[in-house]
């Protein structure tokens, strides 16, 4: 018989009836027969991820996804990949505060999507093949790994191979992850959340040793901190809702587990703080700390009721009208995350009602509903001509809470899809074993319904484009400058959220070691999170970039630019321009004849 844990009796943790369990126990299969299907399914996830990203794999060193039509997170993530690889090549871990960007003030990596753990693990790839290859690997592993993670968690909780396979596919290849993959690759690397929630539930339900499981929870949490903190907050919120529903279902049994649960959670917190304590101190109490979010999450980064049923052009089954509607989403397809389709929503609703008495289905269904409701934001909601006040929505009351205030509500769809995968898997097994001896037709019908509900979610391969090449003469110019590795340079165009090209050139070549400006999240004078937080010399950044890219702008004052140069203290000024261009003529008038002219690059030593 299957081993039972302290709460099994109340929570009915076994998904199949005793007759089926007895049959399985009486005729155990060889180890190879048990593992072969799992290996096959995990291999299918890998093949699916490669098929989804194959356009990148054509030439991973020069190809990037077609996402944000303007500069997006791809340039920033490439920069962080190179930054971590450079640190590893010098025998150290990346510094959490650095002046390699936004010199001389610097940036805090903990307040940015610095993907520290993946970047460190992929450092050898970055050093050998470049950051774009590392990003492509990370994206591919994100799809396959997220699906595999959910599959293994469902199997741990006794879901059948078929049900777990479908649940893993729903989570790992969901439209939420698919569209995040257009620009937010850190969100696609959603491998840890299912494992974190699994460890939390095993501690609460007593299914594992409190100390060992607590250590595992601490390690997973630390890994997520150094991958994407926003996703950790989402997973914690989902875990809180799950535990609350389970506690409400069986309060006496939960009370009996309080001591063991507190022990496991304390151990997990201690392990996490041991690993991440210094990094979190730097983030919240060190230099360059900030608060709030630079994004208007309440009104912009939200899901809409229509987005749940309107497929984007990235899915196999869509119409021209639906693709246009999705593409018109104010924040772009990379934030269009809610879609699940009417068939799957109908199946989930039916399953939640039909199997409401099962604690696992009930807890997952409530979690799914709560997360999706929060993802609607906190402003007035208009649906079929009716207006619903924002005060009726959970986010309206949550948005001011610490940590929660820095989340994007729409991105909760990623974790919500995980809850949907749990509902689908467990309800499928319950439907297939509704009678002690379920008929072949009933089992086949239930599997067919679940599979058909997922068909509208089949993705098309992600579109890719070639990145702009590094300007001719870039590396030759730096070789001739012979500057110190950490010397600060003013590169024109000065990198910003609008023109981050110099960051990408730095990421591809490792030159220069330190840049004025950058595309990053910093703090404004009041300490609030902001983009393009360049400090006192911010106007100089915009003046030089306008001079480089806008022929109609008036030349800035040379006296003002000299004052900005005194603030930046660059060891050299490098411009991607010809001597006869407008910016070239201005710089020659300001700095004199360039010391170096090679290819498309002009350089002045300071």
C-alpha positions, 0 to 999 in steps of 0.5 A: 500500500502507498505510505500515508502521512499524518494528514493523508486521512484528512486531505485524501492525498492519494489521488486514486481509489484503494482498489487501484492502489492495491493493484499497483502495489500487488504488481510492481513494475520494474524500475526501467518500466517506471522511469522510461515513460518519465524520461520520454516525457521530459525528452519531449519537453526538451524537444518542444522547447527547442522547436519553440526556439529553433529560429534562435538556434539557427545562429544563437550568437547573433539572433534575438527574439522579436519582442519589444519594438524598442530597446527591451530587456534583451539588451539589459540581460545580455549586459548582465550575462557579460558582467557576471562572466567577466567577474567569474573570469577574474575568479570572483562572484559579481559585485552587488553594487557596481559602477560598470554601468551608470558611472560614477554613481553605479547601479544595484544589481539586486534592484534590477533583473540581474539573473545572477544565478543563471548568469553565473552558471552560464558564465563559461558559455558567455566567455566562449560564445557570447551572451546571446548564446547564454540567453538562448540556452536560458530561454530554452531551459526555461520552457523545458525546465518549467514543464519538467518541474511541474511534471515532477511535482505532480508526480510527487503528489501521486498524479498519473503519468498522463495527468502530470505530463499534461499539467507540465505542458500547460505550465511550461508552454503556457501563453504566459511563458510564451509571451514573456519569452518575447522580451522577459526571459527572466520570467520564462525561467520559472523552474523554481516556483513549483518546487518552492510551493511543493516544499512548502506544502510538504512541510505544512502537511507533514509529508516530509522531514521538517528539517530536510524539507526546510533546508530544501525550501531554503535552497530553492528560495535562495536560488529564486532570489538570485534569479527573479525576486518578483517571481518569488513574491508571486510563488509566496503569494500562491503558497499562502493562498494554498495553505490558507485554503487547506487550513480552512478545509481541515483546521484541526489537522493543520493545528496538529502540524503547527510545531513541525510546520514552524520548524520546517519554515524556520529552517528554510528561512535560516538557510535562505538568509545564510545564503542571501542575507548579505545580498538582501542587506545590500538591497534594502539597507546598502548604497543605492537602495530604493523603494516602489516601482518605476511602472504604473502597475495599477493602471497599465500592467494588468490583465483584462477579461477579454485577454483570457479568451483572445489568442495572440498571433503567437499561437497556432489557433488564432484569427487575424482579428484576435491577433490584432486585438492582442497586439494592441495591448498597451504594454505589448505582447510580452505583457499579454499573459492571461490567455487560456482559451474558452475550452480550458477555462470551461474544463477548469470550471467544470472540474472545480465544481465536480471535484470540489470535495477533493482538497487538492482540486479545491485548493488549486482552483481557489488559488487560480481564481484568486491570482487571476482576480488579483491580476486584473489590477485595482482600477475601474474594470469595464466588462461588456459595458459594465463598470466595476469599481477598483475597490472591488478588486483585491489589488486595490487593497494590496498595491500599497503593501511592502514588496507587493507594491513592486509586483506587476499584477498581470505577471501573476498569470504565470503562477496562476497557470501553474495552479491551472495545471494542478487542477487539470492534472488532479481532476483528470485522474479523479475523472479517470478513476471515478469508479473502482473499475473505470471503463476504458471509454471513460478514461479515454474520454476524460483524457481526450477532453483534457487534451483537446482543452489544451490544443488552443494553447499550442504555440508557434515558433518564436520569431527571431531577428539578427542583432545589430553588429558591433560598430567597425573599429570598436575593439580596435579603438579600445585596444589602442586606447590602452585604458585600465580595465575599470576605466570609465568611458563616455560612449556616444550614443550614451546608453539609455532606455531609449538608446541602449546600443552601447550596452549591447556592444559592451556585452558582446565584446567586454569593452569598455569596463565601465560606462556612463549612463545605461538602461537600468532601474535606479532611484530618483532624488527621493529614493523612488525607483526610476528608469534613467536615474542618471543623477545630477548630470542626467541632462548631459546624457539626453543632450548628447543623445539628442545631438547624436540622433536628432538632426533638428535639436539645437547644439548643447552649450559646450560649457554645460557639456564640460561641466558634465564631463567634470561630473562623469570624470571619463578616462576617454570619450568614444563616439560612434560617428564620422568626423563630418557628422553633426556629433563628430563636429561638435565633439571635435570643437569641444575636445579637439582632434580625436586621438584615434579614428578607426572604422566607425569610431572616434576616440579622445583620451582625457 
